Structures are given as C-alpha cells and as structure tokens.
C-alpha cells in the first residue's frame, strides 16, 4: 500500500514538473511580425529577416529573426559575423554574435542582434553566417566502413555570405 502511494506521488510529481516546463521553441516568438523586417534571405534550411538601424552616429545595429519554417531537423548553433568593407575590399570593422537559442525547431524562430562600431570608410556591410544541420546521408553509395541500413544523419556546418546586408536595394523582404 505504501509502495503504491509513493509510486502515485512520484508519477504526479513527474507530470507536474513536465507541465511546468516550457516546450522547446515555444518561447522563441519575437514580438515583430515578418512584415516588419526590411531585408530577407533564405537557404534550404533557414530564413533570415532583419532591419539595419543606426541608434547613434557611428554605430550600426542589425536586428532580426532566424526561422526554421520547413525542416524537420533542428538548426543548431547559428552564428554571425558582421563585417564592414571599404572601397578597396578591405575589412575595416568586424563584430560577431549568435542567435538567442542554440537550436531552432520546425516552425519556430529565434532573434539575433549585432552591433558594429563603424570606422567611417565602409562602403558596404557583409554578413557571414553559419549553422549546423543534420543532412541525410545517402547510404546506397559505396563508402568505407561497415554496411549501414537506411539513411543516416550527419551534422554538416553550412556557411553563407550576404553581401551588402544593409543596401537600400539588396535583399528586400517586400
């Protein structure tokens, strides 16, 4: 009888703990709707939407969201490098940052923000970004090692570049 009561209490406590936990990605809904962003790029796995702001002279801020609208596998470790480039294609200023969440699950998004102190000679700003995504590996090809049944997932780092990220005519969302 005591063992049964302890088991019921343990199950109830476990369920109460699970109910209090937040589901993955449920807290990753930033306040701005997608229409509020001026710029957009997309890959096969992720969509980036952002605005370029100048809150004070000499400071560029890129604020936006990264979305995983259609992939079943989560996007992981999304990181950014914002680079100022002068007329001779030299890097003048640079900053780095990461998305707020480590993983972006299907139909969720996460915010990111980058702040770059301008030097003054920049003619454009380029955004480098990379993330990990589990690609399906075709096992029908001949590979060294033991035979594998069915497709396997391997983490691949995807690297991308958005040139002139704040350009007036580049990467327009509308």
C-alpha positions in Angstrom: 0.0 0.0 0.0 2.8 2.4 0.9 4.7 1.5 -2.2 1.6 2.1 -4.3 1.1 5.5 -2.7 4.7 6.5 -3.2 4.5 5.4 -6.9 1.4 7.6 -7.4 3.0 10.6 -5.8 6.1 10.1 -8.0 4.0 10.0 -11.1 2.0 13.0 -10.1 5.2 15.0 -9.3 6.7 14.0 -12.6 3.7 15.1 -14.6 3.5 18.4 -12.6 7.2 19.0 -13.4 6.7 18.3 -17.1 3.6 20.6 -17.2 5.7 23.5 -15.8 8.5 23.1 -18.3 8.4 25.1 -21.4 8.2 23.2 -24.7 11.3 23.6 -27.0 11.0 26.7 -29.1 7.8 27.9 -27.5 9.4 30.9 -26.0 11.2 31.9 -29.2 8.5 34.1 -30.7 9.9 37.7 -31.0 7.3 40.5 -31.0 7.7 41.8 -34.5 5.8 40.1 -37.4 7.7 39.1 -40.5 6.3 42.1 -42.4 8.2 44.5 -40.1 11.6 43.5 -41.4 13.1 45.2 -44.5 15.6 42.5 -45.5 15.3 38.8 -46.2 17.5 35.9 -47.3 16.7 32.1 -47.3 18.6 28.9 -47.6 17.1 25.4 -47.9 17.0 25.2 -44.1 16.7 28.7 -42.6 15.1 32.1 -43.3 16.7 35.3 -42.0 14.8 38.6 -41.7 16.4 41.7 -40.4 16.5 45.5 -40.1 19.5 47.8 -40.1 19.4 50.6 -37.6 21.7 53.4 -36.6 20.8 54.2 -33.0 23.7 56.7 -32.7 26.3 58.1 -35.1 29.0 55.6 -35.9 27.0 52.6 -34.6 25.3 50.1 -36.9 22.8 47.6 -35.4 21.4 44.6 -37.3 18.4 43.2 -35.5 16.3 40.3 -36.8 15.0 36.8 -36.6 16.0 33.4 -37.9 13.3 31.0 -38.8 13.1 27.3 -39.5 9.9 27.1 -41.4 10.0 23.7 -43.1 12.9 21.4 -41.9 12.1 18.5 -39.6 15.7 18.6 -38.2 16.5 21.5 -35.9 19.0 24.2 -37.0 21.8 24.4 -34.4 24.5 26.8 -33.3 23.5 29.7 -35.7 26.4 32.3 -35.5 27.0 35.6 -37.4 29.9 37.8 -38.4 29.1 41.3 -39.5 32.0 42.9 -41.4 32.5 46.5 -42.7 34.2 46.6 -46.1 35.9 49.7 -47.6 36.3 50.7 -51.3 39.4 48.5 -51.6 37.6 45.4 -50.4 39.4 45.5 -47.1 37.8 44.7 -43.7 37.5 47.9 -41.6 35.4 46.8 -38.7 34.0 43.4 -37.5 31.7 42.0 -34.9 30.3 38.6 -34.1 27.3 37.2 -32.4 24.9 34.2 -32.2 21.2 33.5 -32.3 19.5 33.6 -28.9 18.6 29.9 -28.9 21.0 27.1 -29.5 18.5 25.2 -31.7 15.7 26.4 -33.9 13.0 23.7 -34.2 10.5 23.4 -37.0 8.1 26.3 -37.4 9.9 28.4 -34.7 12.2 31.3 -34.8 14.8 33.0 -32.7 16.2 36.5 -32.6 19.6 37.8 -33.2 21.3 41.2 -32.8 24.7 42.5 -33.9 26.2 45.9 -33.1 29.1 47.2 -35.1 31.2 50.3 -34.4 31.8 52.0 -37.7 35.2 53.3 -38.8 33.7 55.7 -41.3 35.3 54.3 -44.5 32.9 51.5 -45.1 31.1 51.3 -48.4 29.1 48.2 -47.5 28.5 45.6 -44.8 28.6 41.9 -45.3 27.0 39.3 -43.1 28.6 35.8 -42.8 26.5 33.2 -41.1 26.9 29.5 -40.4 24.9 26.8 -38.6 24.8 23.1 -38.1 22.2 21.0 -39.8 21.8 17.2 -39.9 21.9 16.2 -43.5 20.6 12.9 -44.7 23.5 10.8 -45.9 22.8 8.5 -48.9 24.0 5.1 -47.8 23.4 3.5 -51.2 26.8 4.9 -52.3 29.9 2.8 -51.6 31.7 4.1 -48.6 34.4 2.6 -46.4 33.2 1.0 -43.2 30.5 -1.4 -42.1 27.3 -1.6 -44.1 24.5 0.7 -42.9 20.8 0.1 -43.1 18.8 3.1 -44.2 19.7 6.8 -44.3 21.9 8.2 -41.5 22.0 11.8 -40.3 25.4 13.6 -40.2 25.9 17.1 -38.8 27.1 19.4 -41.5 28.2 23.0 -41.0 26.6 25.3 -43.6 28.4 28.6 -44.4 26.8 31.5 -46.2 27.5 35.1 -47.1 25.1 38.0 -47.6 26.8 40.9 -49.4 25.7 44.5 -48.7 23.4 43.4 -45.9 22.1 46.9 -45.4 21.9 48.0 -49.0 18.8 50.0 -50.0 18.1 47.7 -53.0 19.6 44.5 -51.7 17.7 41.5 -50.1 14.4 43.4 -49.8 11.8 41.5 -47.9 8.9 43.0 -49.9 
